[in-house]
Each structure stands twice: as structure tokens, then as C-alpha cells.
Amino acid sequence: MQFMEVFIVSEAKERPTAPRSRRASLAVLSSGLLMTIIDGNIVTVAMPAIQSDLGFSAPGLAWVVNAYLIAFGGLLLLAGRLGDLIGRKRMFVSGLAVFTAASVLCGVATDQGLLIAARAVQGVGGAMTSAVVLGMLVALFPEPREQARAIAVFSAVGAAGGALGTFLGGALTELLTWHWIFLINLPIGAVAFVAAVRVLANDRGTGLAGGADYPGAALVTGALMLTVYTIVGSAEHGTPATLALAALSLALYAAFAVRQTRTARPLLRLRVFRSRILTGANAVQILMIAGMFGFQYIGALYFQRVLGYGELQTGFAFLPAPVVIGVLMVGLSARLIGRFGPYRSLLAGLVLITAGLALLGRLPADGSYVVDVLPAMLLLGAGFAAAMPAVTGLAMSGAREEDAGVASGLFNTTQVVGGSLGLAVLTTLAAGRTETLLADGGQTVAATADGYRLAFWVATGIATAGLALAAVLLRPERGTTASSDTHTPATAAVEQEQEQEHREHVAA
């Protein structure tokens, strides 16, 4: 499930200065992201084969995904802060080692318990790796234009990784066995680990004494893990239990917030939420990812259960999306943001995403890939290529150097929450609609397609809400104009917010 000239984070004290070194560092960071993103999606197509081989029940099989999501989503914020304290390179490299070792355990698993436990450890390693990447990237590329290009490349790799994971999952499962969807991480992880040690610049961090709030870490990690668990297991829990778990999650968040206002060394400085731009961008991302993740997961089900595609054919069907995303992000996104600013780029991308999801809401039971699916897929790819770099830059724009790691972790956390929320809501609605139609005597394929159409219409509504939220919360201050200069509308707004925060601090 991992960008532009609005970043105003200070340069790190130690970082590569040669363009070649920075490009090599970008390649290493992108490879780490690619491995974790692919793994988050590669399992989807292989789930039937895993269930058949290891004898999972339907509820038990869900934990192959849930164990990863809970550990990954729950630890992102903590891993981001620890990266600020002990050094982001150390956290990134350690995460690669943990993730690679856990992938091998997944690949050799011969029973259910070992696979689920190894998937949870994979989530730990993925969180350690992903949480600090954006903080490292903004320090590597402080110059606005270079930063926009670098983040466009980085985001293209991350966005394409989702669809690539679906393709590889189908190809490896059909041509070899499901074990290889995990074992493939061994050579990738080993190369990335060695390259990271050699290429990435050392950074010392501020030290554990500068912010090691262990009670706060326990509260927020427990709250995030419980949140993801509540979302992904909502269909299994039932409404009363889900509401009770949600209430407990809110109580843990409240306790964490109180703790952060009273401790001398907070894990998360709550001042980061004073930025309207940062907070609004994270909220918009939750809605955007919820809608897009629905396309990726339910789209795969539509190909297999309605159109009758096999695993490999399903993988090939998704390939146009990463191609469009990669080409547009690398070749156009940075220029688009430089010319029109992140706010307009984000709105344009969200409009395209909403239109693509609306087209999917019309998918028939006897649909054609070229006529019914491909146009929507192209719209979604183009929209994501425009929106993702913009919303990422806005989300990181209020972070200072000492908070870059935790801001990066926060951004990745909202991605996981958005994906988990979208998956839980859309799959539950689709299944409920299908079951109702089957109970009324409907045909299996037609009822299944109708359930998916409902899910896509709901995803369209979610994306529309994200568009409206972005239009209201992320609107730049009057008197600023979009340009390719360093002071974009978002930058000016963030600078005004930080200046106001500084005045309040001095007055206090």
C-alpha cells in the first residue's frame, strides 16, 4: 500500500551533495518503497492458492492480509519518530533487513500460524522502511525544482508498485507457486540493503533522550493497531463489537493527545496539526486512497469472478494503470505542479479519479475490457499521477527538519487507514448487495457484478467528498499566485502559519 516544491524542510546536516550521489540515493529509497508496496498487493491474487495449500478457512485467510496491515499501519508513526531520534538511515536499513528476513519465513511457511506470524513481522519491517523515506527525500533534494522531479519519480515507483504487485502475484502463482511471491523479496532486499549501506548518507538523529516518550508510543501504537484491526475486521465483528472497538480506539487517541501536551519530550509534537495545509492534505488522502484502493481490489475480483480471467490474465489487465502513472508522473507531474501549483493539480487529479470511478459504476455482467474497463483505468491512472505528488507535497509542507520523520510516518499512516477503510466498506457493501440478489433468485454472475457496481458508486462518492474537502481546506491564501517559483501558494500559506506559530510561541 508509498512531492513537490512546497517542501520547506531544512537541509539535513549530513547528506550527499553530488547529483550522482543523490540520484543513487533516490534509486535506493525507491527500491525499498517498491518492495514494500508490491508486497502489500502481491498477495491478493495468490489468496485462493494459499487457502487451498494451507487449508485456511475464509475468516482465517483474511489474517494473511490483516496481520500485515495491522503491524504496518500501527507502527508507522512510531517508526517515523524513532527515525528522527536514532537516524533515518539506520531505521531504513534495519527495516530492509527485517522485511527481507520475514519474507523468507513467509516463503518457506508450511502452516497457517507461521505464515500469519511472518506476515506480521513483514509489517514491522515495512513500517520501519516506509516511515522515514519522505523525510530522507526532502533532505536529499532541498531545491524546489529538483525536489519536484525527484518526488515525481519516487511517487511513480510507489504508485506503479501496486499494480505491478497484482501482476507479479498472478504470474508467480500461476507459473511457479505462491511461495515465490515472498521469496522474490530475498534478492531484491539483499541488493537494496547493500546499496543503502553504501550509498545513503549517515545521519545521527537527535538522540533518544530528545524525544523518547515510551508511554505515548505505547498509546498511539495501540490506538493505530486497534483502528486498523477494527476496520479490516468490521464485517467479521458485527456492528456492536465494531462500535465498541472504535470507542476504545478513540479513548486511546484521546489519552495519547493528553500525554503529548504534558510530557517534556513528546513523541508527536501536536503543533504539526496546527497547519491547515498538512492536516487537510492528510484528510484528503484518506478519502482518495479509500476510493482508489477499492478499484484495485474489487477490480481484480471483477476480472476473475465476472469476466472469468485467470491470475496471469488479471495481472496483465492491470498493466495499463502503472504505465500511465509512471509516464505521466515522471514526464508531466512536476511541470504541472510548477506551472499551476499543487492546489490546482490536486483538484484536477481528483476530478479525473472521480470520473474514472463513476465509469466503473456502470460495469455490466457481460462487460468488455477494452470498452468498459480500460477507459476508466486510464482516467484513474492520469488522475492519480496528478493528485498523488500534489497531496504528498502538501502533507509534508508544514514539517520542520526535526519533525520530518514523524510527518512522513503520519502521511504513510493515513494511506494505510484510507486503504483499510475503503477495502472494508466497499467489500462489505458489495458482498451484502450480492447476497441479497442471490437470495431473491438472481444469477451468480449478474448478482456479483451488481454488487461491484454498488461498491464503485460508493467509491465515487468517497472521491467526490475528497474533492470537496480539498477545494475548501487546501485553497491557497488570497494574494498568492501559482508559479514555478519557490513560493507557491501552498508554500506561502505554510510560511504564514509557521510565522503565526512563532509569534504565539514568543508571546507565550
N, C-alpha and C positions, 0 to 999 in steps of 0.2 A: 500495500500500500500504500519519494521523497522532494530579488532578481532584477535589479534594475538600478537606475541612477538615483533612486531616492534613498539609498542606504547612506546614513551619515555616521556610521560607527567608526571610531578612531582606528588607526592602523595599529596592528599588534607590534610589540617591541621587537620580536624576532620573527622574520618571515622572509621567504625568498624574494629577491628584488629583480633578478634576471627574468625577462619574459619567458625564456625556455623553461626555467625552474617553475615558474607559476603555471605554465601550460601543463607541465608534467604533474604538478600537484593537483590541478584540476582533473586530469585524467585519472589519478589515483582516487580522488574523492568521488568521482562519477562512477568508477568501477565498484567501489564499496556500496554506493547507493543502488546501483543496478542489481547487485547480487541480492540485497535485501528486498527490493521491490519485486524482482522476479519471483523470489521465494514466497512472497505473500500471495501470489496469484497462480503459481505453477501447480499448486495442489488441487485447484478447483476441478480441472478436467480429469485428474487421476483419482478422484474420490471413489467412484464405483469400483475401480480395480483394487484400491486399498481395502475397501469394505469386503470385497469378495475374498481377498487373500488372508486377511487377519480376522475375519468373522465379526466385524463391528455391527452392532445394532444401529438403527438410524439415529437415535439420540447420542449414542456413543461416538459415532462417526463425526458428529459436529464438533467434538472436542479436539479433533485433529487441527481444525481451524481455530477454535476458541482458545485453546491453550496458548497458541502463538499470539493471538490478538490481545489477550489479557495481559500477558507479560510485557509485550511490546508497548502497548498503549499505556500501561500503568507505570512504566519505568522511564518514559521519555523525559519527563520534566526533571526527575531526579538525576538522570544521566547528563542532561544538559547543564545543570548546576554544578555537578561534580566535575564536568569538563572545564568549567570556568575556574574551579578551585585547584585541580591537580594537573591541568594541562589538557587541551583538547586533542593534541596528537596522541598522548598516552591513552586517552579514553577511546579514540577512534581505532587505534591499533589493537588494543585489548578487546574491543568489540569484534573486530575481524577474527581474532583468534577464537573467541568463544563461539561465534556464529559458525565458523568453519568446522570446529570440533563437534558441535551439536548436529550439524548437517550430516556428518559421517555417522553419528549414532542413529539419526533418522533413517539413513540409507541401509543400515545393517539390522534395523529393528525387525524382530520376528514375532513380537507380541504387542498387544494393544498398549499396555502400560508403558513400555519402553518408548514407543513412538510418541505418545502424548507427552511424556516427561521430556523427551528430547526436543519436541516442538516448543515446549515452554522455555527451555534453555536457549533455543534459537531466538525466541522473542527477546530474551535478555540481551543477547549479543546484538540483535538488530537494533534495539533501543540504544545501546551504547554507541553503536556506529552512526546511526542516523541523527541522534540528538545534537551532535556538535558540528555537523557538516556545514550548515549555513553560517555559523559563527566563524568557522575557519575560512569560508569562502569570501565573506565580506572583508576579512583582514588581508587576504591574499590580493584582492582587487579593489583597492580603495578609490581608484579613479573612476568616475561615473560611467564613461563610455565603455571602458574595458570591463567594468563590473557588469554592465548590461549584457555584453556579449558573452561573458563567462557564465553568467547565471542562465542565459538562454540555452547555452549548450548543456549545462547541468540539468536544467529542468526538462529539456528534451529527452535526455537519457532516462530520467526518472519516469516521465510520462510514457515513454515508449516501453519501459520495462514491464509495465502492467500487461499490455497486450502481448509482448514477447514472452512473458511468463505463461500466458494461456497457450500460445503456440508451442513452446517447448514442452509444456506439460503433456499436450496431446501427442507430439512427435515421440518423446522419450517413452511414454507409457505404451504406445502402440508398437513402436519398433523394438524396444527393449523391455524393461519392466518399470513399475512405478518407483522402485528403489533408486533409479538413476536420476529422478527429478531432484533428489537430495545429494547424491554422490557427485553430481556435476559441480557442486559448490566447492569441492575439495581443490581441484586445480585452480579455479578462479580465486578462491580465498587465499590460497598459498601465494600466488603471484601478487595479489593485491597487498598482502601482509608484507612481503619482502620489499615491494615498491614503496609502500607507505613508510617503512622504517628508513629507507634510503633517501626518499625524495622530500617528504614533508618536513618543514622547519620545526625545530623544537620550541615549545613554549612552556613556561614554568607554571603558569596559573597563579592565582593569588594566595594559594595555600589553604589547607583545610581549616586552619584557625580563622580564616577570613569569612567563613560562612557555613560552617558545618552544623546546621540545625537538624540534628537527628530526630527529635520528636516530630518536628514539622515534616521531615522526609517520610517518616512512617505514616503520618496522617494523610499527606497528599498521595502517596503511592497506594495506600489502601483505598482512598477515595476513587482514584482513577481506575484501579483494577476492578473495584466493585461496580463502577459505572459501565465499563466495557462488558463485564460479566452480566450485568443486568440487561444491557441492550441485546447482546448476542443470544442470550438465553430467554428472552421475553416470551417467545412462543411456547417454550417448554415449561416456564414457571407458572404461567397464568397471571391474570390481572392482579389479584390481591397480593401475591408474592412479589410481583414486579413493582407495584406501588410501594410496598414495604422496603424493598431493596433500594429503590430510588430515594425514599425518605432517609434511609441510613446513609446513602452516598452524600446527600445534601448536608446532613449533620456533620459528616467528616470534613466536607469542604468548609463549612462554617467554622469548625474547630481549627482547621488549618489557617483560615484567614485571621482568626483571633490570635493564634500563635504568632503569625508573622508580624502583627502590629506590636507585639510585646517583647519579642526576643531581640537581643542586641545584634545578632548575626542571622538574619532571616535567610531561609532557603530561596524564597522568591520575594524580591522586593515588590510590594504591591504597587509601587509608583508606576510600573510599566503599564498598568491598566488605566492610568490617567490619560494616556494617549488615545484620543478618539480614533485615530487612523489605525493604530496597532490593534486595538480591541475590535473595531468594526471589521477589519480585514480578516481576523481570525473567525469572527462570527459568519462572515460571508463565505469563507472557505468551507465551514462545516456544511452549509446548505449546498454549495456547489459540488463538493465531493460526494455528498449523500446521493445526489441525482446521477452523477457520473458513474459511481460505483454500482448503482442499480443497472445501468446499461451493460457494464462489463459482466456482472454475474448473471443477470436474467437473460442477457443476450446470448450467453453461452448455452443456457438451458433452452432457449428458443431454437437455436440451431440444432440441438441434439434431440429434443423431445417433440418439436413441431415439424421442423424440416427434415429430420432423420439423419443429420450429419454424424459422422464418427468423430473420434477425438482429434485425429490429424486434420480432417477437413474443417473442423471447428477452429483449430489453430490457424489455418490458412485464412479462414473467413475474417479473422480479426486483424490480419496484417495491414490492410489499408490505413487503419487508425494510427498506429505508430509511425508509419511512413509520412503521413500528412503532418502529424505533430512534430516529428523530427525536422522535416524540411522547413516548415513554417517557423518553428522556434529558432532554429539556427540562422535562417536566412532573412527573417522578417520581423520577429517579435521585438528585438532590441531597437530596430529602426522605428517600428510602430510606436513604441513607448517613448522613444526620443522625440518623435515628431508630434504626437498628440498627448503625451503624458499618460501616466499609469491609470488615472481615473477613467478616461475615455476608452482606453484599451480594454480595461476590465469590463466596462459596460458592453462594449461591442462583443467581447467574447461570451459574456453571459447571454446576450441575445441569441447568438448562434447556438449555444448549448440548449437553450430553451426550445428553439425551433427544431433542433435535431431530436430531442426527446418527444416533442409533440408529433413528429412524423412517426416515431416508433409506436406511439399510441394508436396508430392505425394499422398495425401489422395484422394481416389476415392469416387464417389457419393454412391456406394454400399459397402462402407468400412466395415471392421470388427474391433471391438475394440481391440481384442487380437492381431490380425496380424498387423493392420495398425497404431494403436494409442499407445498401451501400450509400444512397444519398444522405440518409440520416447519419451514418457513420462519418462521412466526410464533413458534415456540418459540425458534429461533435468534436472531431479532431481539430478543425480550424478554430472553433470556439475555445477549446482547451488551450491551444497554442497561444492564443491572445490573452486569455484570462489568467492562466496559472503564473506566468512570470510577473504580471502586474500585481496580483493579490499577494504573492510571496514578498515582493519588494515592499509593498505597503505594510505587511505584517511585521517585517523586520525593521522598518524605518525608524521606529522610536527607540530602538535598543542601543544602549551605550556599550562600549567595549567590555566593561565588566559584567554586563548582563546579556551579551550576545549569545552565549551558550544556552542560557535558560530561555531566551526568546526563541531560539532555534528549536529547543525541546518543546516549548509551548506550541509552536506552529505545527510541528510534526504530530503533537498530541491531538490537536483539533482535526488533523487529517484522519487519524485513526477513529476518533469519535464520530466524525462525519460519515466515514465509510461503514462503520459498525451500525450506526443509526439507520442509514439508508438501506443496508442489507436486511436488518431486522424488520423494518417497517414494510419495505416493498415485497420481500419474500412472504411475509405473513399475509399481506393483503392478497397477493397473487394466489397463494395456496387456499385461502378462505374462499375466494371467488370461484376457483376451480372446483373445490369440494361441493359448493352449493349447486353449481350447474350439473355436476355428475349425479348428485342426489336427486335432481329434477329430471334425470334421464338423458342428459346431454352426452354427446360423443366425446371420447377422451381427448383427442387432438384439438377439437374445437373448444372444449372447455378449458384446456391448458392454455391455448392461445388467448382466450378471453381474459384469463387471469393475468397473463403477462401484459396485455393491453392496459388493464386497470393499473398495474404497477407503473407502467411508463407514463400514464396520465398523472398519477400522483407524483412521480419524479419530475414531470413538467411543472407541476405546482410548486414543488420544492425549489426548483431552479428559478422560477418566477419570483418567489419570495426572496431568494438570494439577490436577484437583480434589483428588486425594490429596496432591499436593505443597503446594497452598495450605493444606489443612487442617493439615498438620504444620508447615510453615515459617512461616506467617503468623499463627499463633494468637497473640492478644494475651497479655500478661503477666497472671498472676492478680492479682486485686485491683483491676482496672480494669473499667469498665462502659461499654457503648456508650451514647452520648448525643449530643445535638446540640451539646454544648459544644465548646470548642476542644480540650480534652484528650480526644480519642477514644482507644480502645485502641492504635491504631497510633501516634498522637502520643506517648502515654506511653511506649510501647516504644522509639520512636526517641529520645526525650529521655533515657531511661535509657542507651541505647547511647552517645549523644554525651557524656553525663556521665562514663561509664566511660572513653571515649576521651580526654576532657580530663584525667582523673586519671592515666591512663597517660602522657600527654604531659608533665604536670607532674613526675611521678616520674622520667621519663627525663631 
